[in-house]
């Protein structure tokens, strides 16, 4: 009985789709650094995914955002997980199905994230629209003093400082002019507020891949911190629970927890659909 009988055939440590995804992500990461340092161009603003209702939103961002990352540790974690779990899935499914899965879960992650974001910002948008429909100096003061007033970018801070300076100069001598300034500011504030959030990273698709690994190979042993053994199905459940908890209670970080959950949700239903067919 030869050793060859036990040797897996057709398995690649670096299958084509995973390999090309790693290369593309690396190229985008280097391009982001180069364009920022040499040309002072922020590629994240163009290729990261803006909110659907923002002026800077472009449909192609649903794809390009998955190849943008905010730092070395961000891309390192995502690419390591992509290789670790993705190479097994691509060898199991084949390149075409794996690529479809990666794109669907990545796009699904973005959709879930911004649906949750829309729910969160609805009170802010309502307050802005309420002022613009019936502007007054009392309402602008109330808005600025409320929790709805959020300065989410350097650009928004500059616009706010300019408004406060001009508004204070005219409010005492020309209240009507002050209201017009407030209307102009609130119109611009709405634009800046919607443009500010940007989603980047392959994390949503990576979490979808993690879920798929747990569903395809539920009893495979993973070693947490290279020491604690845990079956893949329990690891996925634990990670999903952590992300769900963090999505509701970790509101101060920039981590898109609901995007991670979105990747897992879309991945789950896609796998169920494939199994039925």
PyMOL commands that set and color helices and strands:
alter all, ss='L'
color gray80, all
select helices_A, chain A and resi 3-6+16-39+43-47+61-67+72-93+95-133+137-145+154-170+175-196+203-216+232-249+257-276
alter helices_A, ss='H'
color red, helices_A
select strands_A, chain A and resi 49-50+198-199+221-224+228-231
alter strands_A, ss='S'
color yellow, strands_A
deselect
rebuild
show_as cartoon
